[in-house]
Amino acid sequence: MSHATLAQAVQSAGWKVLALDLAAVTDEQGFLERCASTLGLPPAAARNWDAFQQASGTLGWGPEVPGRLLVVVGWPAFAAAQPQQWQHALQQLESLAGRQRQYDSTLAIVLAIA
């Protein structure tokens, strides 16, 4: 199933779809800036991993929609250029998805392959 088809399916179920486009991102700073912008975090969240985790830790979207789908596209260049930073980014996103449960919210993350 393509990520566009998946996005349409979850949107029809009332979910909100967020696209995290990492095209041309090849370092930690670029990832943090794109991620903070996509998630609606304050610009300070892009300073470093600690600032990102702190800002995203208070991100309580609540149950106003059944869930959110974060579709990550354009990620292979970042993963290839910075494999350790990419693994850390994945851990941060996984942690964010887990924390949303305390707000009666669901965040699902999909790594899309073109």
Backbone hydrogen bonds in HBPLUS format (Angstrom, degrees):
<---DONOR---> <-ACCEPTOR-->    atom                        ^
c    i                          cat <-CA-CA->   ^        H-A-AA   ^      H-
h    n   atom  resd res      DA  || num        DHA   H-A  angle D-A-AA Bond
n    s   type  num  typ     dist DA aas  dist angle  dist       angle   num
A0006-LEU N   A0002-SER O   3.01 MM   4  6.32 162.5  2.04 152.3 157.2     1
A0007-ALA N   A0003-HIS O   2.90 MM   4  5.99 158.4  1.94 140.8 147.0     2
A0008-GLN N   A0004-ALA O   2.99 MM   4  6.23 157.2  2.05 145.0 150.7     3
A0009-ALA N   A0005-THR O   2.98 MM   4  6.23 156.3  2.04 147.7 154.3     4
A0010-VAL N   A0006-LEU O   2.98 MM   4  6.28 165.3  2.00 160.0 162.4     5
A0011-GLN N   A0007-ALA O   2.91 MM   4  6.01 152.8  1.99 146.6 155.0     6
A0012-SER N   A0008-GLN O   2.99 MM   4  6.14 152.5  2.06 144.8 151.5     7
A0013-ALA N   A0010-VAL O   3.09 MM   3  4.99 136.4  2.29  92.6 105.2     8
A0015-TRP N   A0010-VAL O   2.90 MM   5  5.32 152.9  1.97 156.1 147.1     9
A0014-GLY N   A0011-GLN O   2.92 MM   3  5.03 160.5  1.96 108.6 112.9    10
A0016-LYS N   A0067-GLY O   3.02 MM  51  6.50 157.5  2.07 154.0 155.4    11
A0069-LEU N   A0016-LYS O   2.89 MM  53  6.34 155.5  1.95 157.4 164.8    12
A0018-LEU N   A0069-LEU O   2.82 MM  51  6.08 170.2  1.83 160.9 162.8    13
A0071-VAL N   A0018-LEU O   2.81 MM  53  6.17 163.3  1.84 169.7 172.6    14
A0020-LEU N   A0071-VAL O   2.83 MM  51  5.95 161.7  1.86 144.0 150.4    15
A0073-VAL N   A0020-LEU O   2.95 MM  53  6.18 157.8  2.00 144.7 151.6    16
A0022-LEU N   A0073-VAL O   2.74 MM  51  5.99 177.2  1.74 159.0 158.5    17
A0025-VAL N   A0022-LEU O   2.92 MM   3  5.17 159.7  1.96 132.3 132.2    18
A0031-PHE N   A0027-ASP O   3.08 MM   4  6.40 159.7  2.12 153.2 159.3    19
A0032-LEU N   A0028-GLU O   2.87 MM   4  6.14 170.7  1.88 162.1 163.8    20
A0033-GLU N   A0029-GLN O   2.94 MM   4  6.13 162.2  1.97 152.0 156.8    21
A0034-ARG N   A0030-GLY O   3.03 MM   4  6.19 169.6  2.04 150.6 153.4    22
A0035-CYS N   A0031-PHE O   2.82 MM   4  5.93 167.5  1.83 159.7 164.0    23
A0036-ALA N   A0032-LEU O   2.88 MM   4  5.88 165.8  1.90 147.6 152.1    24
A0037-SER N   A0033-GLU O   3.06 MM   4  6.15 162.5  2.09 146.2 151.2    25
A0038-THR N   A0034-ARG O   2.90 MM   4  6.06 166.9  1.92 152.2 156.1    26
A0039-LEU N   A0035-CYS O   2.93 MM   4  6.03 161.6  1.97 154.4 159.0    27
A0040-GLY N   A0036-ALA O   3.04 MM   4  5.96 114.1  2.49 135.6 150.0    28
A0041-LEU N   A0036-ALA O   2.81 MM   5  4.77 153.8  1.88 150.5 151.1    29
A0040-GLY N   A0037-SER O   3.23 MM   3  5.19 150.6  2.32  98.2 107.0    30
A0045-ALA N   A0042-PRO O   2.92 MM   3  5.69 161.4  1.96 125.6 131.3    31
A0046-ALA N   A0043-PRO O   3.06 MM   3  5.81 167.9  2.07 122.7 126.4    32
A0047-ARG N   A0044-ALA O   3.17 MM   3  5.60 165.1  2.19 118.2 118.9    33
A0052-PHE N   A0048-ASN O   2.94 MM   4  6.21 157.7  1.99 153.7 160.8    34
A0053-GLN N   A0049-TRP O   2.85 MM   4  6.07 165.8  1.87 153.8 157.2    35
A0054-GLN N   A0050-ASP O   2.91 MM   4  6.09 160.1  1.95 148.4 154.3    36
A0055-ALA N   A0051-ALA O   2.93 MM   4  6.07 167.4  1.95 149.5 153.0    37
A0056-SER N   A0052-PHE O   2.82 MM   4  5.92 164.7  1.85 155.0 160.0    38
A0057-GLY N   A0053-GLN O   2.84 MM   4  5.74 129.9  2.10 136.2 148.5    39
A0058-THR N   A0055-ALA O   3.40 MM   3  5.75 152.8  2.48 103.7 110.5    40
A0059-LEU N   A0056-SER O   3.18 MM   3  4.94 161.9  2.21 100.2 104.3    41
A0068-ARG N   A0106-THR O   2.78 MM  38  6.10 147.8  1.88 147.6 158.3    42
A0108-ALA N   A0068-ARG O   2.86 MM  40  6.25 166.5  1.88 163.0 165.7    43
A0070-LEU N   A0108-ALA O   2.76 MM  38  6.15 166.9  1.78 166.5 169.5    44
A0110-VAL N   A0070-LEU O   2.91 MM  40  6.26 163.5  1.94 158.3 161.2    45
A0072-VAL N   A0110-VAL O   2.78 MM  38  6.03 171.2  1.79 171.8 174.6    46
A0112-ALA N   A0072-VAL O   2.84 MM  40  5.82 160.7  1.88 152.5 159.2    47
A0079-ALA N   A0075-TRP O   3.06 MM   4  6.26 167.4  2.07 161.2 165.3    48
A0080-ALA N   A0076-PRO O   2.91 MM   4  6.02 152.7  1.98 146.3 153.0    49
A0081-ALA N   A0077-ALA O   2.90 MM   4  6.00 158.5  1.94 147.6 153.8    50
A0082-GLN N   A0078-PHE O   2.86 MM   4  5.78 159.8  1.90 153.9 158.4    51
A0086-TRP N   A0082-GLN O   2.81 MM   4  5.97 156.3  1.86 161.3 169.5    52
A0087-GLN N   A0083-PRO O   3.02 MM   4  6.21 157.0  2.07 142.9 148.1    53
A0088-HIS N   A0084-GLN O   3.03 MM   4  6.31 154.7  2.09 144.6 151.7    54
A0089-ALA N   A0085-GLN O   2.79 MM   4  6.06 152.9  1.86 146.9 155.0    55
A0090-LEU N   A0086-TRP O   2.91 MM   4  6.22 157.9  1.96 152.7 157.9    56
A0091-GLN N   A0087-GLN O   3.03 MM   4  6.30 154.8  2.10 144.9 151.6    57
A0092-GLN N   A0088-HIS O   2.94 MM   4  6.24 153.8  2.01 149.9 156.9    58
A0093-LEU N   A0089-ALA O   2.95 MM   4  6.26 159.9  2.00 153.1 158.1    59
A0094-GLU N   A0090-LEU O   2.89 MM   4  6.07 159.4  1.93 149.6 155.7    60
A0095-SER N   A0091-GLN O   2.92 MM   4  6.08 156.8  1.97 145.4 151.8    61
A0096-LEU N   A0092-GLN O   2.91 MM   4  6.16 155.2  1.98 146.1 153.1    62
A0097-ALA N   A0093-LEU O   2.95 MM   4  6.20 160.3  1.99 150.8 155.5    63
A0098-GLY N   A0094-GLU O   3.02 MM   4  6.28 156.5  2.08 146.9 153.2    64
A0099-ARG N   A0095-SER O   2.94 MM   4  6.21 153.8  2.01 150.6 157.5    65
A0100-GLN N   A0096-LEU O   3.26 MM   4  6.48 135.4  2.47 144.0 154.2    66
A0101-ARG N   A0098-GLY O   3.35 MM   3  5.97 157.7  2.40 113.1 118.4    67
A0102-GLN N   A0099-ARG O   3.19 MM   3  5.92 148.4  2.30 117.3 123.4    68
A0103-TYR N   A0100-GLN O   2.96 MM   3  5.39 153.4  2.04 111.2 119.7    69
A0105-SER N   A0100-GLN O   3.15 MM   5  5.21 151.8  2.23 139.6 141.4    70
A0104-ASP N   A0101-ARG O   3.04 MM   3  5.04 158.0  2.09 114.6 113.7    71
